Amino acid sequence: MSETFAMKVLGRATGKKVSEGEIVFVEPDFVLTHDNSAAIIDKFESTVPGGKVRYPDRIAIVLDHVVPAATSRNAAGHRQVRKFVREQGISNFFDVGVGVCHQVMPEMGLVLPGSIVLGSDSHTCTYGAFNAFATGIDRTEAAGLWITGRTWLRVPATINIELTGAFAGGVSAKDLILTIIGDVGSGGANYKAVEFNGPAVGGLRMSDRMTMANMGIEMGAKIAAFPSNIRTGEYFRNLDIPITGAVWSDHDAIYERTMEYDLSDVVPVVAKPHKVDNVVPVADLKGIGIDQVFLGTCTNGRLEDLKAAADILRGHTIASGVRLIVGPASRNEFLKADRQGIIAELVSAGAVMLPPGCGPCLGAHQGVLAPGEKCLSTANRNFRGRMGEKDAEIYLASPETAAASALTGRITDPREVAK
């Protein structure tokens, strides 16, 4: 008893009860890599020339960061990955156009409650939305896992975030997680597990949970996890996958600290340049002009996000001089939105649609910024130079705030547009 989610998952993986701070060795259920697989392949092949990966059925590779290839170097990397996948017999390979890895993995049923997923991307923590222990690793660690199938982890202490109430109109999960990050700080949860609990969790859609878990790393969290509940079960029933390994913290689990948030108190917020924890109410930035709005990414590129924006844009066109770029998180999300007429509404409002993928989030292509430009983005990071230009400014906000701002050409509270 008195065990947290992290202790239970890691304890089950090691076959014994574990303690906070203990080093444990585990074999993850899945190891995820993306475009950086090319560099990982180089490490793998230089270490074990002609060797085979230990568990090909536990490896997933998704090409998503620079898709379609923006340069011949990108194209060569993609070709190298495709060749490696064929040679190694890796079946869980998702080529250009399937979507962003953090959307594709759960869509394909590769992330399950209680599972352990390690990925060569810092936002692997997204899968905590599905009650998984998921965290990022570097390329060398990924190569090592391809070779050995196991690695070590330290059992993290846990911060409990209790959620009550319900969102008011114009407010969403992105506003909540940005508010939390603003309070905790960018390093306030370093190597901690963050659990989201409380009665309000039942009202959060899976897309909301993905947005929140995705940004756990922005406060330094090792993992960010939600309990499995009715909505989790519905998600996996739609995939025809039974849930057998869900994990819940004990009612008397010992947390490092507990923070409480009433969702009805949350207001639309923005993370100002150049730090994700530089969070203020949208009202404080009212009137700041913007050049570009980016709606999408693994943080906010799902059907619910696209619909929230379309609901605001419907019957209108974006402001003159503003570019609205939309990148669906996956092909599946794009098709769902298209069937509902959402894509047509966004395009009619003036949006430029990108293929499913990371788009300009990492500053490689498809909407990078010019010096001095300002972008309001639904992505997860606003570091200097993140979107390709160190002298540009990136503001992070919700899909609702993004759509409202695209309409007016300046940072705008979505509640004002709704009026």
C-alpha positions as CSV (number, residue, x, y, z in Angstrom):
1,M,0.0,0.0,0.0
2,S,0.9,3.7,-0.1
3,E,2.3,3.3,-3.6
4,T,2.1,5.9,-6.3
5,F,1.4,5.2,-10.0
6,A,5.1,5.3,-10.9
7,M,6.1,2.9,-8.0
8,K,3.4,0.4,-9.1
9,V,4.3,0.4,-12.8
10,L,8.0,0.1,-12.2
11,G,7.5,-2.4,-9.4
12,R,5.4,-4.6,-11.7
13,A,8.0,-4.4,-14.4
14,T,10.8,-5.5,-12.0
15,G,8.7,-8.1,-10.2
16,K,9.2,-6.5,-6.8
17,K,8.1,-3.6,-4.6
18,V,10.3,-0.5,-5.3
19,S,11.1,2.6,-3.4
20,E,11.3,6.2,-4.4
21,G,14.8,7.0,-5.6
22,E,15.7,3.3,-6.3
23,I,17.4,2.4,-9.5
24,V,15.6,-0.3,-11.4
25,F,16.2,-2.1,-14.7
26,V,13.2,-2.6,-17.0
27,E,12.4,-3.9,-20.5
28,P,10.0,-1.3,-22.0
29,D,7.0,-2.4,-23.9
30,F,7.9,-0.1,-26.7
31,V,10.8,2.0,-27.9
32,L,9.8,4.9,-30.1
33,T,12.0,6.8,-32.5
34,H,11.2,9.2,-35.4
35,D,13.2,11.0,-38.1
36,N,16.2,10.9,-35.7
37,S,16.2,7.2,-36.3
38,A,18.8,7.8,-39.0
39,A,21.3,9.0,-36.4
40,I,20.3,6.2,-34.1
41,I,20.9,3.7,-36.9
42,D,24.4,5.1,-37.3
43,K,25.1,4.5,-33.6
44,F,23.5,1.0,-33.7
45,E,25.5,-0.1,-36.7
46,S,28.8,1.3,-35.4
47,T,28.3,-0.6,-32.2
48,V,27.1,-3.9,-33.6
49,P,28.0,-4.0,-37.3
50,G,25.6,-6.4,-39.1
51,G,23.7,-6.9,-35.8
52,K,20.0,-7.4,-35.3
53,V,17.8,-5.5,-32.9
54,R,16.8,-7.4,-29.8
55,Y,13.1,-7.0,-30.0
56,P,11.9,-5.8,-33.4
57,D,8.2,-6.1,-32.3
58,R,8.8,-3.6,-29.5
59,I,10.2,-0.9,-31.8
60,A,8.1,1.7,-33.4
61,I,9.4,4.3,-35.9
62,V,7.4,7.2,-37.2
63,L,8.6,9.7,-39.8
64,D,7.0,12.9,-38.8
65,H,9.4,15.8,-38.1
66,V,10.3,16.9,-41.6
67,V,7.7,15.3,-43.8
68,P,7.6,15.4,-46.7
69,A,11.4,15.7,-46.8
70,A,12.4,19.4,-47.1
71,T,16.0,18.8,-48.2
72,S,18.0,16.0,-49.9
73,R,19.6,15.3,-46.6
74,N,16.2,14.7,-45.0
75,A,15.3,12.5,-47.9
76,A,18.5,10.4,-47.5
77,G,17.7,10.0,-43.8
78,H,14.2,8.8,-44.6
79,R,15.6,6.3,-47.1
80,Q,18.1,5.0,-44.6
81,V,15.3,4.4,-42.1
82,R,13.2,2.6,-44.6
83,K,16.1,0.3,-45.5
84,F,16.8,-0.4,-41.9
85,V,13.2,-1.2,-41.1
86,R,13.1,-3.8,-44.0
87,E,16.3,-5.4,-42.9
88,Q,15.4,-5.6,-39.3
89,G,11.8,-6.8,-39.8
90,I,10.3,-3.9,-37.9
91,S,6.6,-4.0,-38.6
92,N,5.6,-0.9,-36.6
93,F,6.9,1.6,-39.1
94,F,4.8,4.6,-40.1
95,D,6.0,6.5,-43.1
96,V,5.5,10.0,-44.3
97,G,1.9,11.3,-43.9
98,V,0.6,9.0,-41.2
99,G,1.1,11.6,-38.5
100,V,3.0,12.9,-35.5
101,C,4.5,10.0,-33.5
102,H,2.6,11.0,-30.3
103,Q,-0.7,10.8,-32.0
104,V,0.1,7.7,-34.1
105,M,1.3,5.5,-31.2
106,P,-2.0,5.5,-29.3
107,E,-4.1,5.5,-32.5
108,M,-2.3,2.2,-33.5
109,G,-2.9,0.7,-30.1
110,L,0.8,0.7,-29.2
111,V,0.3,2.5,-26.0
112,L,-1.7,0.7,-23.3
113,P,-2.6,1.5,-19.7
114,G,0.2,0.4,-17.3
115,S,2.7,0.0,-20.1
116,I,6.2,1.5,-20.2
117,V,7.1,3.4,-23.3
118,L,10.5,5.1,-23.9
119,G,11.0,7.4,-26.9
120,S,13.8,9.5,-28.4
121,D,11.6,12.5,-28.2
122,S,11.1,14.6,-25.1
123,H,7.3,14.7,-25.5
124,T,6.9,11.0,-25.2
125,C,5.3,11.8,-21.8
126,T,2.1,12.4,-23.9
127,Y,1.2,8.7,-23.4
128,G,0.6,9.3,-19.7
129,A,-2.8,10.4,-20.9
130,F,-3.5,6.7,-21.5
131,N,-2.2,5.7,-18.0
132,A,1.2,4.7,-19.4
133,F,4.6,5.3,-17.8
134,A,6.2,7.2,-20.7
135,T,9.3,9.3,-20.9
136,G,11.9,10.6,-23.3
137,I,15.4,9.3,-23.8
138,D,18.3,10.4,-26.0
139,R,19.6,8.8,-29.2
140,T,22.4,6.8,-27.6
141,E,19.9,5.3,-25.1
142,A,17.6,4.4,-27.9
143,A,20.4,2.6,-29.8
144,G,21.2,0.8,-26.6
145,L,17.6,-0.3,-26.2
146,W,17.6,-1.6,-29.7
147,I,20.6,-3.7,-28.9
148,T,19.8,-4.9,-25.3
149,G,16.1,-4.4,-24.9
150,R,16.5,-3.0,-21.4
151,T,17.6,0.1,-19.5
152,W,17.6,1.6,-16.0
153,L,15.3,4.2,-14.5
154,R,15.2,5.9,-11.1
155,V,11.9,5.6,-9.3
156,P,10.7,9.3,-9.2
157,A,9.0,11.1,-6.4
158,T,5.5,12.3,-7.3
159,I,3.6,15.6,-7.4
160,N,-0.1,15.2,-7.2
161,I,-2.3,17.7,-9.0
162,E,-6.0,17.6,-7.9
163,L,-8.5,18.9,-10.3
164,T,-12.0,20.0,-9.5
165,G,-14.8,21.9,-11.3
166,A,-15.3,22.5,-15.0
167,F,-14.0,24.9,-17.6
168,A,-15.9,28.1,-18.4
169,G,-16.6,28.9,-22.1
170,G,-13.5,29.8,-24.1
171,V,-11.2,28.0,-21.7
172,S,-9.6,24.7,-22.4
173,A,-7.0,22.1,-21.2
174,K,-4.2,24.1,-22.9
175,D,-5.0,27.1,-20.6
176,L,-5.0,24.8,-17.6
177,I,-1.6,23.1,-18.3
178,L,0.0,26.5,-19.2
179,T,-1.3,27.8,-15.9
180,I,0.1,24.9,-14.0
181,I,3.5,25.2,-15.7
182,G,3.5,28.9,-14.9
183,D,3.0,28.1,-11.2
184,V,5.4,25.1,-11.0
185,G,8.1,26.7,-13.2
186,S,10.1,25.1,-16.1
187,G,12.3,23.1,-13.7
188,G,9.9,22.8,-10.7
189,A,9.1,19.2,-11.4
190,N,12.5,17.9,-12.5
191,Y,12.6,14.1,-12.6
192,K,9.3,14.0,-10.8
193,A,6.2,12.0,-11.7
194,V,3.2,14.3,-12.1
195,E,-0.2,12.7,-11.5
196,F,-3.4,14.4,-12.5
197,N,-6.2,13.3,-10.2
198,G,-9.5,14.5,-8.7
199,P,-13.2,14.6,-9.8
200,A,-12.6,16.9,-12.8
201,V,-10.5,14.2,-14.5
202,G,-13.6,12.3,-15.4
203,G,-14.8,15.3,-17.5
204,L,-11.6,15.7,-19.4
205,R,-11.6,14.2,-22.9
206,M,-8.7,12.0,-24.0
207,S,-7.6,14.9,-26.3
208,D,-7.5,17.2,-23.2
209,R,-5.4,14.7,-21.3
210,M,-3.0,14.3,-24.2
211,T,-2.5,18.1,-24.3
212,M,-1.8,18.2,-20.6
213,A,0.4,15.1,-20.5
214,N,2.3,16.3,-23.6
215,M,3.5,19.4,-21.8
216,G,4.6,17.7,-18.6
217,I,8.2,17.9,-19.7
218,E,7.9,21.7,-19.9
219,M,7.9,21.7,-16.1
220,G,10.7,19.1,-16.0
221,A,8.5,16.1,-15.3
222,K,9.8,12.6,-15.9
223,I,6.3,11.4,-16.6
224,A,2.8,13.0,-16.5
225,A,0.0,10.5,-16.0
226,F,-3.7,10.2,-15.7
227,P,-5.7,7.4,-14.0
228,S,-7.6,5.1,-16.3
229,N,-11.3,5.6,-16.2
230,I,-14.5,5.3,-18.3
231,R,-13.2,7.6,-21.1
232,T,-9.9,5.6,-21.2
233,G,-12.0,2.4,-21.6
234,E,-14.1,3.9,-24.4
235,Y,-11.0,4.9,-26.3
236,F,-9.6,1.4,-26.3
237,R,-12.9,-0.2,-27.0
238,N,-13.1,1.8,-30.2
239,L,-9.7,0.1,-31.1
240,D,-11.1,-3.3,-30.0
241,I,-8.4,-3.5,-27.4
242,P,-9.2,-4.8,-23.9
243,I,-7.7,-3.0,-21.0
244,T,-5.9,-5.4,-18.6
245,G,-3.0,-3.5,-17.1
246,A,-4.4,-0.2,-15.8
247,V,-2.7,1.2,-12.7
248,W,-4.0,3.5,-10.0
249,S,-2.1,5.1,-7.1
250,D,-3.2,3.9,-3.7
251,H,-5.6,6.1,-1.8
252,D,-3.0,6.7,0.8
253,A,-0.1,7.1,-1.6
254,I,2.6,9.5,-0.3
255,Y,3.2,12.5,-2.5
256,E,6.0,15.0,-2.4
257,R,3.3,17.7,-2.6
258,T,-0.3,18.2,-3.7
259,M,-1.5,21.2,-5.8
260,E,-5.2,22.0,-6.3
261,Y,-6.8,23.6,-9.3
262,D,-10.5,24.5,-9.8
263,L,-11.1,24.4,-13.5
264,S,-13.7,27.1,-13.2
265,D,-11.0,29.5,-12.0
266,V,-8.8,29.0,-15.1
267,V,-8.8,31.8,-17.7
268,P,-7.4,32.0,-21.2
269,V,-3.6,32.4,-20.9
270,V,-0.5,32.8,-23.1
271,A,3.1,31.8,-22.6
272,K,5.2,34.8,-23.6
273,P,8.6,34.5,-25.4
274,H,10.9,32.9,-24.8
275,K,9.9,30.5,-21.9
276,V,7.0,28.2,-21.5
277,D,6.6,29.2,-17.9
278,N,6.3,32.9,-18.8
279,V,2.5,32.7,-18.5
280,V,0.1,35.6,-18.2
281,P,-3.6,36.0,-18.9
282,V,-4.5,36.8,-22.5
283,A,-6.0,40.1,-21.2
284,D,-2.5,41.3,-20.3
285,L,-1.3,41.0,-23.9
286,K,-4.5,42.3,-25.6
287,G,-3.7,44.1,-28.8
288,I,-0.3,42.8,-29.6
289,G,-0.1,42.3,-33.3
290,I,0.8,38.9,-34.8
291,D,2.1,37.8,-38.2
292,Q,1.3,34.1,-38.1
293,V,-1.0,31.7,-36.2
294,F,0.0,28.0,-36.1
295,L,-2.7,25.5,-35.1
296,G,-1.6,21.9,-34.7
297,T,1.2,19.7,-33.4
298,C,1.1,16.8,-31.0
299,T,-0.1,19.2,-28.4
300,N,-3.2,20.6,-30.2
301,G,-3.7,19.1,-33.6
302,R,-6.6,16.8,-32.9
303,L,-10.2,16.8,-34.1
304,E,-11.4,18.6,-31.0
305,D,-8.8,21.3,-31.4
306,L,-9.5,21.8,-35.1
307,K,-13.3,22.0,-34.3
308,A,-12.7,24.5,-31.5
309,A,-11.0,26.8,-34.0
310,A,-13.5,26.2,-36.8
311,D,-16.4,27.1,-34.4
312,I,-14.8,30.5,-33.9
313,L,-13.8,31.1,-37.5
314,R,-17.1,29.9,-39.1
315,G,-18.5,32.5,-41.4
316,H,-15.5,34.7,-41.1
317,T,-12.1,35.2,-42.7
318,I,-8.8,35.8,-41.0
319,A,-7.4,39.3,-40.6
320,S,-5.4,40.8,-43.5
321,G,-1.7,40.3,-43.1
322,V,-2.0,37.2,-40.9
323,R,-1.1,33.7,-42.0
324,L,-3.1,30.8,-40.4
325,I,-1.2,27.5,-40.8
326,V,-3.0,24.3,-39.7
327,G,-1.2,21.0,-39.2
328,P,-3.4,18.0,-38.2
329,A,-1.8,15.6,-35.8
330,S,-2.5,12.6,-37.9
331,R,-4.1,11.4,-41.1
332,N,-6.9,9.9,-39.1
333,E,-7.6,13.2,-37.3
334,F,-7.5,15.0,-40.7
335,L,-10.0,12.6,-42.2
336,K,-12.3,12.9,-39.2
337,A,-12.2,16.6,-39.4
338,D,-12.8,16.5,-43.1
339,R,-15.9,14.3,-42.8
340,Q,-17.4,16.8,-40.4
341,G,-16.7,19.7,-42.8
342,I,-14.2,21.3,-40.4
343,I,-11.3,21.3,-42.9
344,A,-13.5,23.2,-45.4
345,E,-14.4,25.8,-42.8
346,L,-10.8,26.4,-41.9
347,V,-9.7,26.7,-45.5
348,S,-12.6,29.0,-46.3
349,A,-11.5,31.2,-43.4
350,G,-8.1,31.5,-45.0
351,A,-6.1,28.7,-43.4
352,V,-3.2,26.9,-45.2
353,M,-3.4,23.2,-44.6
354,L,-0.2,21.2,-44.0
355,P,0.2,17.4,-44.3
356,P,0.0,15.5,-41.0
357,G,3.3,16.0,-39.2
358,C,5.2,18.4,-36.9
359,G,5.2,21.2,-39.5
360,P,7.0,24.4,-38.4
361,C,7.0,23.5,-34.7
362,L,10.7,22.6,-34.8
363,G,11.7,25.3,-37.2
364,A,12.7,23.1,-40.2
365,H,10.1,23.9,-42.8
366,Q,6.5,24.6,-43.6
367,G,6.0,28.0,-41.9
368,V,9.3,29.1,-40.3
369,L,9.4,32.8,-39.2
370,A,11.3,35.8,-40.5
371,P,13.3,38.1,-38.2
372,G,11.1,40.2,-36.0
373,E,7.9,38.2,-36.7
374,K,5.4,37.2,-34.0
375,C,3.6,33.8,-34.1
376,L,0.8,32.6,-31.8
377,S,1.1,28.9,-31.7
378,T,-0.7,26.0,-30.1
379,A,2.6,24.0,-29.9
380,N,4.4,23.2,-26.7
381,R,7.6,25.3,-26.9
382,N,8.4,28.9,-27.5
383,F,12.2,28.9,-27.0
384,R,14.2,31.4,-28.9
385,G,14.8,30.1,-32.4
386,R,12.4,27.3,-32.0
387,M,10.5,28.1,-35.3
388,G,13.7,28.8,-37.3
389,E,14.6,32.4,-36.4
390,K,16.2,33.5,-33.1
391,D,14.9,37.1,-33.6
392,A,11.2,36.0,-33.9
393,E,8.8,35.7,-31.0
394,I,6.5,32.7,-30.3
395,Y,3.5,33.0,-28.0
396,L,1.8,29.7,-26.9
397,A,-1.9,29.5,-26.4
398,S,-5.0,27.4,-26.9
399,P,-6.8,26.6,-30.2
400,E,-9.6,29.0,-29.1
401,T,-7.2,31.8,-28.5
402,A,-5.3,31.0,-31.7
403,A,-8.5,31.2,-33.8
404,A,-9.7,34.4,-32.1
405,S,-6.3,36.0,-32.7
406,A,-6.3,35.0,-36.3
407,L,-9.6,36.7,-36.8
408,T,-8.4,40.0,-35.3
409,G,-4.7,40.0,-36.3
410,R,-3.7,40.5,-32.7
411,I,-3.6,38.5,-29.5
412,T,-7.3,38.2,-28.5
413,D,-9.3,36.6,-25.6
414,P,-11.6,34.1,-27.3
415,R,-14.4,35.0,-24.9
416,E,-14.5,38.5,-26.6
417,V,-14.9,37.0,-30.0
418,A,-17.7,34.7,-28.8
419,K,-19.7,37.7,-27.7
